[in-house]
Amino acid sequence: MGSAALAQRDPDYQAARSAGQVGEKPDGYLGIVGAETPALRALVNNINIQRKAAYTRSAAEGATVEQFAFASGCNLIEMTTPGEKYQAPNGSWKTRTSAPPERDSRCI
């Protein structure tokens, strides 16, 4: 299991996600929803650094890191569960309901 996946099993990450303090962004990275604290910023930065490293390793031949990160963002938003936060294509933060999340039209 990669270090990015392990970081996302961190109890602090899970607590922040459950509390709606962090959410998935369309660009494949984690974002802070609402008030930022130094601890929350450190947690998000750590996870995002690990995600970028994983995206860099995994980007297919002919794909950029940004393209791979965007495709991952589509999938991460799709995998949110009711009550979790995600960023809609218009940049607003949404709380996932039982309905499918609002995703960028380029997501497949």
C-alpha positions as CSV (number, residue, x, y, z in Angstrom):
1,M,0.0,0.0,0.0
2,G,1.4,3.4,-0.9
3,S,2.2,6.1,1.6
4,A,-0.7,8.3,0.3
5,A,-3.2,5.5,1.0
6,L,-1.7,5.0,4.5
7,A,-1.9,8.8,5.2
8,Q,-5.6,8.7,4.3
9,R,-6.2,6.1,7.0
10,D,-4.7,8.4,9.6
11,P,-7.2,9.0,12.5
12,D,-6.7,12.8,12.2
13,Y,-7.6,12.7,8.5
14,Q,-10.6,10.5,9.2
15,A,-11.8,12.8,12.0
16,A,-11.3,15.9,9.8
17,R,-13.2,14.3,6.9
18,S,-16.0,13.1,9.1
19,A,-16.3,16.6,10.7
20,G,-16.5,18.2,7.3
21,Q,-13.3,20.2,7.9
22,V,-11.7,18.8,4.7
23,G,-13.1,17.8,1.3
24,E,-12.1,16.4,-2.1
25,K,-11.3,18.9,-4.8
26,P,-11.7,18.4,-8.6
27,D,-8.0,18.8,-9.1
28,G,-7.3,15.6,-7.1
29,Y,-6.2,17.3,-3.9
30,L,-7.6,17.7,-0.5
31,G,-9.0,21.1,0.5
32,I,-9.9,22.8,3.8
33,V,-13.5,23.6,4.2
34,G,-14.2,26.6,6.5
35,A,-11.8,27.7,9.2
36,E,-8.1,26.8,8.8
37,T,-5.9,25.8,11.8
38,P,-2.2,25.2,11.7
39,A,-2.8,21.5,12.4
40,L,-5.4,21.2,9.7
41,R,-3.1,23.0,7.2
42,A,-0.2,20.6,8.1
43,L,-2.5,17.5,7.7
44,V,-3.8,18.7,4.3
45,N,-0.3,19.7,3.1
46,N,1.1,16.3,4.1
47,I,-1.6,14.4,2.3
48,N,-1.4,16.6,-0.8
49,I,2.4,16.2,-1.0
50,Q,1.9,12.4,-0.9
51,R,-0.9,12.5,-3.5
52,K,1.3,14.6,-5.9
53,A,4.1,12.1,-5.5
54,A,1.7,9.2,-6.2
55,Y,0.3,11.0,-9.2
56,T,3.8,11.7,-10.5
57,R,4.7,8.0,-10.2
58,S,1.4,6.9,-11.8
59,A,0.9,9.4,-14.7
60,A,0.7,7.3,-17.8
61,E,2.9,7.8,-20.8
62,G,1.6,10.9,-22.6
63,A,-0.4,12.2,-19.6
64,T,0.7,15.0,-17.4
65,V,0.7,14.9,-13.6
66,E,-2.2,17.5,-13.7
67,Q,-4.2,15.3,-16.1
68,F,-3.7,12.3,-13.8
69,A,-4.6,14.4,-10.7
70,F,-7.8,15.7,-12.4
71,A,-8.9,12.1,-13.3
72,S,-8.1,11.1,-9.7
73,G,-10.2,14.1,-8.4
74,C,-13.1,12.9,-10.5
75,N,-12.8,9.4,-8.9
76,L,-12.2,10.7,-5.3
77,I,-15.3,13.0,-5.5
78,E,-17.4,10.0,-6.9
79,M,-16.2,7.9,-3.9
80,T,-17.3,10.4,-1.2
81,T,-20.1,9.1,1.0
82,P,-23.2,11.0,2.3
83,G,-22.1,13.7,4.8
84,E,-18.6,14.2,3.4
85,K,-17.5,17.4,1.7
86,Y,-16.5,17.9,-1.9
87,Q,-15.9,20.9,-4.1
88,A,-18.4,21.3,-7.0
89,P,-17.3,22.5,-10.4
90,N,-18.3,26.1,-9.6
91,G,-15.9,26.1,-6.6
92,S,-18.5,25.9,-3.8
93,W,-18.2,23.3,-1.1
94,K,-21.0,20.8,-1.1
95,T,-22.1,18.1,1.4
96,R,-22.6,14.8,-0.3
97,T,-26.2,13.5,-0.1
98,S,-27.5,10.1,-1.3
99,A,-27.6,11.6,-4.8
100,P,-24.5,11.5,-7.1
101,P,-22.1,14.4,-6.4
102,E,-21.8,17.3,-8.8
103,R,-18.7,16.7,-10.9
104,D,-16.9,18.4,-13.8
105,S,-18.5,17.6,-17.1
106,R,-15.1,16.2,-18.3
107,C,-15.3,13.4,-15.6
108,I,-16.1,10.1,-17.2
